[in-house]
Amino acid sequence: MSLALLFAGQGTQYAAMLPWLETCPEAAPTLALIAAQLGADWRTRLAEPEWAQSNAVAQPLLTGLGIAAWQGLAARLPVPAVVAGYSVGELAAFCVAGVFDVVDAMALARDRAVAMDRSAAGRDTGLLSVQGLDTTALRAACTRYGLSVAIRLAADRAVLGGLSETLTAAERGLSAGGARCTRLAVRIASHTPWMAAAAIEFEARLSAVAMSSPHSILVCNHIGAAEREPGRLKQLLARQVATTVLWDSCMDAVAERRVRCVLEVGGGNALTNMWRDRHPDIPVHSVDEFRSVGAITRWADTALR
């Protein structure tokens, strides 16, 4: 039996996500950390877009919730064979793989958000999802509009980052040409050269963190492949802040481990949908698609047989 975990990234947070989480005593200490950092009313405040979409809220919240959700499930499911995280989801993935603990993960999420906000200060930047352009057309679009590929999702799908005004122009022009474009609820150009200063700052911050070799296979965004050496893991975790997330390669690296099923851990089901498109032969569900821990574990137990 082999299980893979995918930890969700920013933009997936909403007030009613993971309704079963507060019933899990194993998750209580991590939920307390979230409340201490963001306030006990964080669920209610997720209805406020300005607050919910800020990096200072979204990054530690999603990191903590991913870890807490797995803590609520870990005693009932096998140790994951392979783990990967999407964008800021890497912090939860590193923690669950045993590289550092939840206290470090939450502190790193806070400091990562601060560094990224500082790097973008004074500039209105963001992200645009684009589907329907091949690699050549995507490269041409980036050149035309002054954008960068932030996340590579498939041969004809990517997330682009840059200045908001150029994203608006690109959305208009590419949509007119038949591409499907969606502005994301992320207010900085993550994983692009706009974040170069943040990557340097975050790498310096990581230098003070003790890291262990992962006990599960850990697939990293920056290379789209597995890594286990702690010094190298520090570099990869920092560099993905300002370089393209190779999520298509990450999914393939997970699938190559011949896992029996995949659980997306976090709010929403964006990673689940991407997985089904790319690897439809390997069952997948988001934990947010269930109403109880029992329902999650029953599905996983059946899929793992």
Secondary structure, 3 states (H helix, E strand, C coil): CCEEEEECCCCCCCCCCCCCHHHCHHHHHHHHHHHHHHCCCHHHHCCCHHHHCCHHHHHHHHHHHHHHHHHHHHHHCCCCCEEEECCCHHHHHHHHCCCCCHHHHHHHHHHHHHHHHHHCCCCCEEEEEEECCCHHHHHHHHHHHCCEEEEEEECCEEEEEEEHHHHHHHHHHHHHCCCEEEECCCCCCCCCHHHHHHHHHHHHHHCCCCCCCCCCEEEECCCCEECCCHHHHHHHHHHCCCCCEEHHHHHHHHHCCCCCEEEEECCCCHHHHHHHHHCCCCCEEEHHHCCCHHHHHHHHHHHHC
